Amino acid sequence: MEQSYYRYHLFFCVNKRADGGKCCGDGPAVEYRDYAKQRVKELGEAIDGNVRVNTAGCMNRCGEGPVLVIYPEAVWYRYGSRADIDEIISSHLCNGQVVERLRIG
């Protein structure tokens, strides 16, 4: 099987609900997505393979958010700080280790 161009895809939910209901976009989801993009770029070759950080609409995990999912492993994370983003990037992307304390089922 041919390997994908990207080793990892990170999808950050940045959705804002029109009805005012709880959603990932209530907080700094866009800021953290942008921060992740910056950190991935800075780390460059410290990450094995190409990484793409994407924006996603609602992923129906609003009560657990803000959330991101990393493919191809389909590992879901909640996060609340830049330190959480740093830990996800260094552990998961650089070292292949899931951050269990931030993982959601």
N, C-alpha and C positions, 0 to 999 in steps of 0.2 A: 504494500500500500504506500502511495506517495505521501510524504509529510507535507503538512500545510505550510504556507509561507510564514505564518505567525505561529510561534511556539505557544503563546498565550494570548487570549482575548479577555480583557477585563471590561465588563459592562456595569456601569454605574447608573442606577435608577436616579433620575433627576426630576421625576414627574411631579407636577402640581395639580391637584384635583380641582376642577371647576366648582364643585359643590362645597369646597372648604374642608372636606374630610381629611383625616390624617394621611400624610404621604411623605415620601422620601425627600421631596423638594421643599419641605417646610424649613429645613435647616440648610447648612452650608454644603449640600451634596455637590453642587457645581464647583465650588471652591476646592473641595477634596478631590474631585475628578481631575481638575486642572493641576492640582498639586501632584497627584499620581502620575500624570503625563510628564510633568517636569522631572520628577524623581526617576522615572523609567529612562528618560532621555539622558539624565546625568549619569546614571549607572552604566549605561551602554553595555559593554561586553561582560560586565559582572553578571548579567543575566544570559543564560544559555538559550540563544534563539531570539527571534524578533518578538516584540510585544506590541499589541495594539490596545489602547485605552479608548473605549467608546462610551457614548451617551446612550442610555436606554430610556424608553418610556416606562410606564407602569409595568412592574413584574409581579404584581399581586402579592407582595410581601410587606405591605405598608405597616402592619403592626409590629414588624421586626426591624424596621428601618432606622436610619438609612442603610441600604443594602447594595452590595455588588456581587457579581458572580464571575468566577474565572473558569473559562473553557480552555482546553478540552475536558478537564476533570469535572466540571460542573460543581465546583465547590462554592457554596454561598457563604458570604460574610456580612456581618453587621459591623459598623465602625462608628466612632464618635469623636475621633481626634486625628490630627496629623500623625501622632505617634502610632495609632492603630494602622494607618495607611503604610507608614514606614515598616512596621512589623510584618504586615501582609506581603509587602514587596520583598523585604530581605529574607523572610522565612520561606514563603511560597515560591516566589519567582526566582530568587537567587539560589535557594538551597533545597527546593522541592519538598518542603515541610509544611503541612497544613497548620494553620494557627488555630488550635482547637478552642481556645477561649473566646474567639470571635466567630467561630463557625456556627452556622444555623442549619438545621436539618431540612 
